[in-house]
Each structure stands twice: as C-alpha cells, then as structure tokens.
Amino acid sequence: MPTPITFGTDGWRAVIADDFTFANLERVALATARFFKGRKKIRNGLIIGYDARFLSREFAEKVAEVIAGTGITVKLADSIVSTPMVSLMTRLENAAGGVVITASHNPAKYNGFKIKGDYGGPAHPEMVASVEKQLARVLKLKKVPGPAPGLDRLIRKGKVVALSMKQRYVDDLAAKVDLARIQSAGIRILYDAMHGAGMGVLPLLVPGVEEIRADYNPSFGGANPEPLAQNLGELLRRMHEGGYHIGVATDGDADRIGAVDEKGTFVDSHKIFSLLLKYLVEEKGLRGEVVKTLSVTQMVDQQCAKYGLVMHETPIGFKYVCRYMTERDILIGGEESGGLGVKTHLPERDGIFLGLMLCEIMAVRGKSLSALVAELTDEFGPHEFRRVDMHVTDREKEGIMNRFARPVKELGGLPVTARKDIDGHKFFVEGGWLLLRASGTEPLIRVYAEADSLAKVDRLLRAVTDR
C-alpha cells in the first residue's frame, strides 16, 4: 500500500485529519530528526515554527516532542511566526536546520511540513530526498518509537526551549531596508495579511500601516491565502477608492507577495521581480547572477541581456532557486507565484521584506507604483500574463499531460517555434509562451501563459483549457 506521505515542490502537505495526522507527523518528524542527527551544527539544535492554521501550534509541539525525544535540542517558536522568520532564526542561531508547520498558500483544510537548511532557506532537493529515505525506513517500523519523557518534561530538561522570533526579525529587516526614507516620503501602505502569519508585523516596521484581515482565522475567511488578484477583493476595492499609495498582501506563511498600485490595479510577481532587478542594478549598483523558474516572465531575460548578467532557469520550486543562491553569487532569484529572494537578505522568499523593498523603490525614485510599472512596459514592451488552475481527476491529468508530451505544431492557431520539457511542457510562439505542469501538492494542472497581448494569452490558454 503506497504511503500517503509525499514531498512536493516545497515540503509535505496534506489534508488535516485525512493524511495530515499526528501519527503521520510523528513519522515525518522522526525521519527528519534522523537526517539532521548527522549534520555538523546539530549541537546547536533545530528551529521549529508554526503558522496560523488550525492545530498548527499543537502539530509543532508534537514535532518538537518527537525530535527532542531523540536527543536533539529544539528551539520552538513562542507564537505564530512566518516561514522567513524561521529561516532567519536558523541562520542567526547557527542551527542545523529548521521546520515550519505550514501549508503556505494552500486552502484551509491543508497543513504541511517545510524543512529549512542551516543557510536560512528551503532544504535542497537532495536533503529532502535523504529525509524521504529515512521516512521509508521509519514507515517499515512496526511501532514508531515514542518520546517517553513528554513535552513538559523535555521543556524542564532544557531539550525544548521557547524562542521569541518576531522582534529579532523586525530588527533584522530594519537594518536591510531604508525605513526612514519610506517614512519621510509619506508612503501610505494598506496591508492585507490574509489571516496569515504576517499579522501585526508590518506596522512594527512602518508606523501608520493599516491592516486588513489581520485577525486569527484558521479558515482564512473562506478564501485561499494566496496573494492573487482573485483572492484580494477588499484590498483591490479599497485601493481603487484611493487614500493609499500601495497595497501589499502576503500569503498564509508570509513568504509570498502580491501588490496593488495606487489606482487599484494588481501588480503581479513578474513585474515585482523586474522592478526589484532594475532597482538593484540601476540604483543600488549591485551585480550578480539571476535565477528564475520556468514560469517567470521573459522580461527578466531581456533585463539580463541589457545589464550583462548571467541568467539561470530552473524547474518550478523555490528550492531550486535556493540552491543557486547558496552556491553562486545570485543577485536575485524567484518564481512566478510571488516568491523572490534577494542577496541582501536571505536565500528565501519573504513577502514582508519584498513589500518594504517596493516601498523603498517608490521613495527613492519618487514615483508611484503604477508609473514604475509603466516604465518597464515602455522599456521592454508589454508582457501580459495569466495562470489557470485546472482541477482534474488523476485520469484526466494523465491524459492531458500525455497529449502535450507528444509533438505540438500549433497552439490556438499560433505556430510553435520551440519547446522545453524541464518541468512540465513549455511551448514558445511568436511573442509569447505557454507552460502546463501537474502540481506537486494539489490535484490539478497549472497552465501559465505570457504574451504581448491579453488576447493572445487567452488564445494560448484556451488551447489547453477547452477540453
């Protein structure tokens, strides 16, 4: 019988009380402990944090109990924290690694288990593979060894230690972003925490920030905590009504960003990537290589050609971006889904840091967000983008992916000029491209398209979605 515990693009995620149970969590925690036992920094312990999802604190305590029961010191968050906070604390505490109980942007019925490396970012693919090997051994055990002492006793013995992360994270960001410039520019920020782990953090950095959906609500108000336009109705409405210069939204564990300009127009992560790259090179005078996942805008390719920067392209998943950031001099790296890493911070996504960087760009350039985006279009041409998530059965998924695995001559009447099969299937046409791939964490196929007009984007998408 196949195991229900599988690691996708960013850890293990599953439906609470279905596959994501305390029993399965104990097995994953034990496998993780066995993997980290051999790491050089294990004497400094492991960092464990948790988000605002249902039972996340209790799940984190169970993980702490299991790992500490193997003799490893655990530093457990004393409150809800974001994924970037755990990554940062892993580095600051010189820990062997970290774990975050979170399902990130997934619907409320999910929870998950993310693993962090000692460098302060997602575990590299071979690290995850090693944990999976340990898990396969654990699953063969007739009985999983339980942590006999119990959590309270482990706390008294000093094997589980409470760790306050939020203020240290705030202090770290304050040293990396020009907060004084942002405040002197009078930039008014509306922050949508989406009931996620970023609640209450941005106002600690910039006084006067107004928050929405910043209360504890494990159902996320019935919406998916993913900062896409379709999930940001109130933020878009209030920005359209005026009174704010920028709207910032972060996902369930606050590692992804969405932005809205002063006119109420959603600014996708492709534009954010390009705005940051332009600012880092042209205003900050920084250099380095660039890495992007397969679904990121071609505008980045154009920018790298202009600035003379080496660009790398990876499969979907920030763990691939992170590998480059820990092994090469990467200026910026990221993915289409709102996760970007900058070398002035961490080899990790951080939605709050990125939101502040957008504000810094506006303050330094003295321009509105809409004007900054218009500059990109003027310089590099129009780049329109849409993503469609097709919820399908396993049989439908297999049929669709098999169909596009074969040679494809045209899409929507547009001749295919090239293709890549790095991760899913990506097809290039004149002035655009289309990518389809099966999700690693959800029962769906994601279809991405970019082109020089929205009409062409829709034409490309229909070639796949009209079944």
matplotlib code that plots the C-alpha trace (Angstrom):
import matplotlib.pyplot as plt

x = [0.0, 1.6, 2.4, 0.2, 3.2, 4.8, 7.0, 6.2, 7.8, 8.0, 7.7, 4.9, 1.3, -1.9, -5.5, -5.8, -7.3, -7.0, -3.3, -2.0, -2.5, -0.5, 0.5, 1.9, 3.5, 5.4, 6.8, 7.9, 9.4, 11.4, 12.7, 13.7, 15.5, 17.4, 18.5, 19.7, 21.5, 24.5, 24.7, 27.7, 25.6, 23.2, 24.8, 23.0, 19.7, 16.8, 14.4, 10.6, 7.9, 4.2, 1.7, -1.9, -3.6, -5.9, -3.9, -0.5, 0.7, -0.3, 1.4, 4.6, 4.6, 4.3, 7.2, 9.3, 8.4, 9.5, 12.7, 13.8, 13.0, 15.9, 18.3, 18.3, 17.7, 14.7, 14.1, 10.3, 8.6, 6.7, 4.0, 2.7, 5.6, 6.2, 8.4, 11.0, 11.3, 12.2, 14.7, 16.3, 16.5, 18.0, 20.9, 21.1, 21.1, 23.6, 21.2, 21.5, 18.1, 14.5, 11.0, 7.8, 4.3, 2.5, 0.7, 1.7, -0.9, -3.0, -6.7, -7.5, -8.1, -4.4, -1.4, 2.2, 5.8, 8.6, 12.3, 14.9, 18.7, 21.3, 21.9, 18.4, 16.4, 14.5, 16.1, 18.0, 16.4, 19.0, 18.3, 14.6, 15.5, 17.6, 14.6, 12.4, 14.9, 14.8, 11.0, 10.8, 12.7, 10.5, 7.4, 8.6, 8.8, 6.1, 5.9, 7.3, 9.5, 7.6, 9.2, 8.8, 9.6, 6.7, 6.8, 6.6, 9.5, 11.5, 11.0, 12.0, 15.2, 16.0, 15.7, 12.8, 13.4, 10.9, 12.3, 11.0, 11.4, 9.3, 11.3, 14.6, 13.1, 11.8, 15.3, 16.9, 14.7, 15.1, 18.8, 18.2, 15.5, 15.6, 12.6, 13.5, 13.3, 9.9, 8.5, 9.8, 8.3, 4.9, 4.0, 0.7, 0.5, -2.5, -1.5, -3.6, -2.3, -4.9, -5.3, -1.8, 1.4, 2.3, -0.4, 0.8, 4.3, 4.4, 3.1, 6.1, 8.4, 6.4, 4.1, 0.8, 0.4, -3.3, -4.1, -7.0, -7.6, -5.1, -7.0, -6.7, -9.0, -7.8, -10.5, -8.9, -12.4, -13.3, -10.6, -7.4, -4.5, -2.7, -2.0, -3.5, -6.0, -9.0, -8.3, -7.8, -11.2, -11.2, -7.6, -8.3, -11.6, -10.0, -7.0, -9.3, -11.2, -8.0, -6.1, -3.2, 0.0, 0.5, -1.4, 0.7, -0.6, 1.2, 0.2, -0.5, 3.1, 4.1, 6.8, 4.9, 3.8, 1.1, 0.9, -1.7, -0.9, -2.5, -5.1, -6.3, -4.5, -3.0, 0.8, 1.9, 5.1, 6.6, 6.5, 7.8, 10.7, 11.6, 11.2, 13.5, 16.1, 16.1, 16.4, 19.2, 21.3, 20.5, 20.0, 22.0, 24.8, 24.7, 25.8, 25.5, 23.7, 20.0, 18.0, 14.3, 11.9, 10.4, 7.2, 8.7, 8.4, 10.7, 11.2, 13.8, 15.7, 15.6, 16.9, 19.7, 20.8, 20.7, 22.7, 25.1, 24.0, 24.2, 20.7, 19.8, 16.5, 15.2, 12.2, 9.3, 10.0, 12.0, 14.2, 15.9, 16.4, 17.7, 20.4, 21.8, 21.6, 23.7, 26.2, 26.7, 26.7, 23.0, 21.7, 18.0, 16.1, 12.4, 9.4, 6.1, 4.0, 5.2, 8.3, 11.5, 14.9, 17.4, 21.1, 20.9, 18.5, 18.2, 18.2, 14.5, 11.2, 9.9, 6.7, 7.1, 10.7, 9.7, 6.7, 9.1, 11.5, 8.8, 8.1, 11.8, 11.9, 8.9, 10.5, 14.0, 12.6, 9.9, 7.4, 4.1, 4.0, 1.9, 4.5, 7.3, 5.4, 4.7, 8.5, 9.0, 6.5, 8.0, 11.4, 10.8, 7.4, 4.1, 4.2, 0.7, 0.4, -2.4, -2.4, -5.3, -5.6, -7.4, -8.9, -8.8, -9.1, -6.0, -7.2, -7.8, -4.4, -2.6, -4.5, -3.8, -0.1, 0.4, -1.3, 1.1, 4.1, 3.8, 4.9, 2.8, 2.9, 0.5, -1.5, -4.6, -3.6, -0.2, 2.8, 5.0, 8.6, 10.3, 9.7, 11.2, 10.4, 12.4, 9.3, 6.0, 5.8, 6.6, 5.8, 7.0, 5.1, 5.8, 5.5, 4.6, 4.7, 2.6, 3.5, 1.5, 2.6, 1.0, 1.0, 3.3, 1.0, -2.6, -4.9, -4.6, -2.8, -1.4, -1.5, 0.6, 0.8, 2.6, 2.3, 2.4, -1.4, -4.1, -6.0, -3.0, -2.7, -6.3, -5.9, -3.0, -4.8, -7.9, -5.7, -5.4, -8.4, -11.1, -11.4]
y = [0.0, 3.3, 5.8, 9.0, 10.9, 12.5, 15.6, 18.1, 21.2, 22.7, 20.0, 17.7, 19.0, 17.1, 17.4, 17.8, 14.6, 12.8, 12.2, 15.1, 13.4, 13.4, 9.8, 10.6, 13.8, 11.7, 9.6, 12.6, 14.3, 11.1, 10.8, 14.5, 14.0, 11.0, 13.0, 16.0, 13.8, 13.7, 17.4, 19.4, 22.1, 19.7, 20.6, 24.0, 22.2, 22.7, 25.7, 24.9, 27.4, 27.3, 29.4, 30.5, 27.3, 25.0, 23.0, 24.3, 25.0, 21.6, 20.0, 22.0, 20.9, 17.2, 17.7, 19.3, 16.4, 13.8, 15.5, 16.4, 12.9, 11.7, 13.9, 17.0, 20.4, 22.1, 25.9, 26.2, 29.5, 31.1, 32.4, 32.3, 33.1, 33.4, 31.0, 33.7, 34.2, 30.5, 30.7, 33.8, 32.3, 29.1, 31.3, 33.6, 30.7, 28.8, 25.9, 22.7, 23.4, 24.2, 23.0, 25.1, 23.7, 25.4, 24.7, 28.1, 29.3, 26.1, 26.1, 26.0, 22.2, 21.6, 21.8, 21.0, 20.5, 22.6, 21.8, 24.5, 24.3, 25.9, 28.6, 30.1, 28.8, 25.8, 22.4, 21.5, 18.7, 16.1, 17.0, 16.3, 13.0, 12.0, 12.7, 10.6, 7.7, 8.0, 8.1, 5.0, 3.2, 4.7, 3.6, 0.0, 0.0, -1.9, 0.8, 4.3, 5.0, 7.5, 10.4, 8.9, 12.0, 14.1, 17.7, 19.3, 17.2, 17.9, 21.6, 21.3, 19.4, 22.2, 20.0, 22.1, 25.9, 28.7, 31.1, 34.6, 35.4, 38.3, 41.2, 39.8, 39.5, 43.1, 44.3, 42.4, 43.9, 47.4, 47.1, 46.0, 48.4, 52.2, 52.6, 56.3, 57.1, 55.3, 57.2, 60.6, 60.0, 59.7, 56.4, 55.2, 51.4, 49.1, 45.6, 42.5, 39.8, 37.3, 36.0, 34.6, 34.6, 38.2, 39.6, 42.6, 42.6, 45.4, 48.1, 47.3, 48.4, 51.3, 53.1, 54.0, 50.9, 50.0, 46.2, 44.2, 40.5, 40.7, 38.6, 35.0, 33.0, 29.4, 29.2, 32.3, 33.8, 31.1, 32.3, 30.7, 32.6, 33.1, 36.7, 36.6, 39.2, 36.8, 36.4, 40.1, 41.7, 44.0, 45.2, 45.9, 47.7, 49.9, 50.8, 51.7, 54.0, 55.9, 57.1, 54.7, 54.6, 50.8, 47.7, 44.7, 41.2, 38.2, 34.5, 32.1, 31.9, 35.4, 34.2, 35.3, 38.7, 40.3, 44.1, 46.6, 50.1, 53.4, 53.0, 49.6, 47.6, 44.3, 44.1, 40.5, 38.9, 39.1, 42.9, 42.8, 40.7, 43.1, 46.2, 44.8, 43.7, 47.2, 48.9, 46.7, 47.2, 50.8, 52.4, 50.2, 49.4, 45.7, 42.9, 39.1, 36.4, 35.9, 32.8, 32.2, 29.3, 28.2, 30.1, 33.6, 36.4, 36.7, 40.3, 39.1, 37.6, 40.9, 42.7, 40.3, 40.8, 44.6, 44.5, 41.8, 39.4, 35.6, 34.1, 30.6, 28.9, 26.1, 23.8, 25.1, 25.3, 27.8, 25.0, 25.0, 28.8, 28.5, 26.0, 28.6, 31.3, 29.2, 28.1, 31.1, 34.9, 35.4, 39.0, 38.0, 34.8, 33.8, 32.2, 33.2, 32.6, 35.6, 34.2, 36.1, 36.0, 38.9, 38.6, 41.5, 39.4, 35.5, 32.7, 32.6, 34.1, 36.9, 38.8, 41.5, 42.2, 42.4, 44.7, 47.1, 47.0, 48.1, 51.0, 51.8, 51.9, 54.3, 56.5, 56.6, 57.0, 59.5, 57.7, 55.9, 52.1, 52.4, 54.8, 52.4, 49.5, 51.8, 52.4, 48.6, 48.4, 51.4, 49.9, 46.2, 46.1, 44.6, 41.3, 40.1, 37.0, 34.7, 31.4, 29.0, 26.1, 23.1, 20.9, 17.4, 13.8, 11.6, 10.1, 13.5, 14.7, 11.8, 12.2, 15.9, 15.7, 12.8, 14.7, 17.6, 15.3, 14.5, 16.9, 20.1, 22.1, 24.9, 26.3, 28.3, 28.7, 30.0, 28.0, 26.6, 27.7, 25.9, 23.9, 23.0, 19.9, 20.8, 20.7, 20.0, 21.2, 24.8, 25.9, 29.1, 31.1, 34.4, 37.0, 34.6, 31.2, 28.6, 26.2, 23.4, 21.2, 19.0, 20.4, 18.7, 19.5, 19.6, 17.6, 20.0, 21.1, 24.6, 26.3, 29.5, 31.9, 35.1, 37.1, 40.6, 41.0, 39.6, 38.4, 36.2, 35.0, 33.9, 32.3, 30.2, 29.2, 28.1, 25.7, 23.7, 24.5, 24.0, 20.2]
z = [0.0, -1.1, 1.6, 1.8, 2.9, -0.2, -0.5, -3.3, -4.5, -1.0, 1.7, 2.7, 2.6, 3.1, 4.3, 8.1, 9.7, 6.4, 5.7, 7.9, 11.2, 14.5, 13.7, 10.3, 11.6, 14.2, 11.4, 9.4, 12.5, 13.4, 9.8, 9.9, 13.3, 11.9, 8.9, 11.0, 13.5, 11.2, 10.4, 11.7, 13.5, 15.3, 18.6, 18.1, 17.7, 15.3, 15.0, 14.8, 14.0, 13.1, 11.2, 11.9, 10.6, 12.5, 15.0, 13.8, 17.3, 18.5, 15.5, 16.1, 19.7, 18.6, 16.2, 19.0, 21.3, 18.8, 17.7, 21.2, 22.3, 20.1, 22.0, 19.7, 21.3, 19.9, 19.8, 19.5, 18.5, 21.3, 19.0, 15.4, 13.0, 9.3, 7.3, 6.7, 10.5, 10.9, 8.1, 9.6, 13.1, 11.7, 10.4, 13.5, 15.9, 13.8, 14.0, 11.9, 10.2, 10.8, 10.4, 9.8, 10.3, 7.4, 4.2, 2.8, 0.3, 0.2, 1.2, 4.9, 5.1, 4.4, 6.7, 6.0, 7.0, 5.5, 6.1, 6.2, 5.8, 8.1, 5.4, 6.1, 3.1, 1.8, 2.1, -1.1, -3.2, -2.1, 1.6, 1.0, -0.7, 2.3, 4.6, 2.3, 2.6, 6.3, 6.2, 4.1, 6.9, 9.6, 7.8, 7.9, 11.7, 13.4, 16.1, 15.9, 19.0, 21.1, 23.0, 26.5, 28.6, 27.2, 26.2, 29.7, 30.9, 27.8, 28.5, 32.1, 31.0, 28.5, 25.5, 24.2, 24.6, 23.8, 21.2, 20.5, 16.8, 15.8, 17.3, 16.1, 12.6, 12.8, 13.9, 11.0, 8.4, 9.8, 9.1, 5.5, 4.3, 4.3, 6.6, 7.3, 3.6, 3.3, 6.3, 5.1, 1.7, 3.5, 1.7, 2.9, 3.0, 3.2, 4.2, 3.7, 6.0, 4.6, 8.2, 7.8, 9.8, 8.8, 11.0, 13.0, 11.7, 9.0, 11.5, 13.7, 10.9, 9.4, 11.9, 10.4, 8.2, 8.1, 8.1, 6.9, 7.6, 10.4, 12.9, 13.8, 11.5, 10.6, 7.9, 6.2, 5.9, 3.3, 0.8, -0.2, 1.5, -1.8, -2.8, -6.3, -7.6, -7.3, -3.6, -2.8, -3.3, -0.3, -0.9, -4.6, -3.7, -1.0, -3.2, -6.0, -3.7, -3.0, 0.0, -0.2, -2.3, -2.3, -1.2, 0.0, 0.6, 1.9, 1.9, 4.8, 5.9, 4.6, 2.3, -0.9, -2.0, -4.1, -4.7, -5.8, -7.1, -6.1, -8.9, -7.6, -10.3, -9.3, -9.8, -10.4, -9.2, -12.7, -12.5, -8.9, -10.0, -12.8, -10.6, -8.0, -10.6, -12.2, -8.8, -7.5, -10.7, -11.6, -8.2, -5.8, -8.2, -7.3, -9.5, -9.6, -11.5, -11.8, -11.4, -12.3, -12.5, -15.8, -15.3, -14.8, -17.4, -20.4, -19.3, -16.9, -19.9, -21.6, -18.5, -18.0, -21.6, -21.1, -17.9, -19.0, -16.2, -16.4, -16.1, -14.9, -15.4, -13.1, -12.6, -10.6, -6.8, -4.8, -3.5, -7.0, -6.8, -3.3, -4.4, -6.8, -4.1, -1.7, -4.3, -6.6, -6.4, -7.1, -7.1, -7.2, -7.8, -7.8, -9.1, -10.6, -7.5, -5.6, -4.0, -4.6, -2.8, -2.8, -1.9, 0.6, 2.8, 2.7, 0.2, 1.0, 0.0, 2.2, 1.4, 4.1, 3.1, -0.6, 0.2, 2.0, -0.9, -3.2, -0.9, -0.8, -4.6, -4.7, -2.1, -3.8, -7.3, -6.2, -8.5, -8.0, -8.3, -11.5, -13.0, -12.2, -13.9, -16.9, -17.2, -17.5, -20.3, -22.1, -22.0, -22.6, -24.2, -23.0, -21.1, -20.1, -18.0, -16.7, -14.9, -14.8, -12.3, -13.8, -11.2, -12.7, -11.9, -12.0, -15.2, -16.8, -15.6, -17.2, -20.4, -20.8, -19.9, -22.3, -25.1, -24.7, -24.3, -27.9, -30.7, -30.8, -34.0, -33.1, -30.1, -30.8, -34.4, -33.5, -34.7, -32.0, -32.6, -29.7, -26.6, -23.2, -21.1, -18.0, -15.7, -17.5, -21.1, -22.2, -25.8, -27.4, -30.1, -31.7, -28.9, -26.1, -24.4, -22.7, -19.9, -18.4, -15.5, -12.9, -9.3, -6.9, -3.9, -5.2, -7.6, -10.5, -13.6, -13.7, -17.1, -17.5, -20.4, -21.3, -24.5, -25.8, -25.5, -23.3, -26.3, -27.3, -23.6, -23.6, -27.0, -25.7, -22.5, -24.4, -26.4, -23.2, -21.0, -23.7, -23.2]

ax = plt.figure().add_subplot(projection="3d")
ax.plot(x, y, z, "-o")
ax.set_aspect("equal")
plt.show()
